[in-house]
Amino acid sequence: MLMTLEEIKEKYRLKSDWHTHTIYSRVGPYLHGKGRIIDNAKAAVRKGLELVAITDHGPTDFYGLSMKNIPKMREDIAKALKALPGLRIKLGVEADIVDTPNGLDVPPGDFNKFDFVNAGYHYVPNCHMIANWLSFRMPCPAFICEKLRKQNTERIVRALKSNDIYILTHPGDKAYIDEHAVAKACEETGTLVEINARHCHPDRDDLRIYEQYDVKFAISSDAHRPKHVGRYAESMLLALDAGIDPARIVNIEEIQKPQEE
């Protein structure tokens, strides 16, 4: 029998959130992330997190960060750390998986600008964007879906094997993939598989495939608003339903209750 969300919160806590967005995910005046770095940091403290990561979208995304803003982001993080002692804040990026030599829209020479790099598939140029968008939203001939599945999987596997990616974000969202092949690549590269609190994939059936491989998982909020930083209960319930051992989720901790005398 599955636990309730309240029982999840009483038994498990999220220690760190490695995937959040801020106003640096934007195009001109149009904001994709709705909060500042300090807002996400304050939300992390309220949720009892030890660490929060700022991972705005890669530079080719419609709402991608501007690389010239990285010094300003570092400055904002330094101010937040001073205002919120005890909280750790990391600067990462959610790179887009695209058809480039290293498979990402962040080239290897720019990795040192970040503390770590996550990566995921999004609707951006240079990745069969229109075909994937159409096939994912309306009836599509099986042979076309299979062709896209093969192309998407090859692109993701190449990105995983060509880069030091910390978390593969929301695999299976927005594009058909071969979960077995992607899981095997994550196993070989030591890449964490994300259980995403915002998207529908990976779902229970997807996670049951990843569970068969020697991979570890991370629950991420993928927060685009500060109030969503630290979301985890629904994702934890999904993981348990898929048969994933909580010990394999790297940023979850079981709450130790005081022993009765």
Stockholm file with secondary structure:
# STOCKHOLM 1.0

chainA/1-261         MLMTLEEIKEKYRLKSDWHTHTIYSRVGPYLHGKGRIIDNAKAAVRKGLELVAITDHGPTDFYGLSMKNIPKMREDIAKALKALPGLRIKLGVEADIVDTPNGLDVPPGDFNKFDFVNAGYHYVPNCHMIANWLSFRMPCPAFICEKLRKQNTERIVRALKSNDIYILTHPGDKAYIDEHAVAKACEETGTLVEINARHCHPDRDDLRIYEQYDVKFAISSDAHRPKHVGRYAESMLLALDAGIDPARIVNIEEIQKPQEE
#=GR chainA/1-261 SS CCCCHHHHHHHEEECEECCBCCTTSEETTEESSCSCHHHHHHHHHHTTCSEEEEEEECTTSTTCCCGGGHHHHHHHHHHHHHHSTTCEEEEEEEEEBCSSTTSBSSCGGGGGGSSCCEEECCSCSSSCHHHHHHHHHSCCCHHHHHHHHHHHHHHHHHHHHHSCCSEECSTTSSSCCCHHHHHHHHHHHTCEEEEESSSSCSCHHHHHHHTTSSCCEEEECCBSSGGGTTCCHHHHHHHHHTTCCGGGBTTEEECCCCCCC
#=GC SS_cons         CCCCHHHHHHHEEECEECCBCCTTSEETTEESSCSCHHHHHHHHHHTTCSEEEEEEECTTSTTCCCGGGHHHHHHHHHHHHHHSTTCEEEEEEEEEBCSSTTSBSSCGGGGGGSSCCEEECCSCSSSCHHHHHHHHHSCCCHHHHHHHHHHHHHHHHHHHHHSCCSEECSTTSSSCCCHHHHHHHHHHHTCEEEEESSSSCSCHHHHHHHTTSSCCEEEECCBSSGGGTTCCHHHHHHHHHTTCCGGGBTTEEECCCCCCC
//
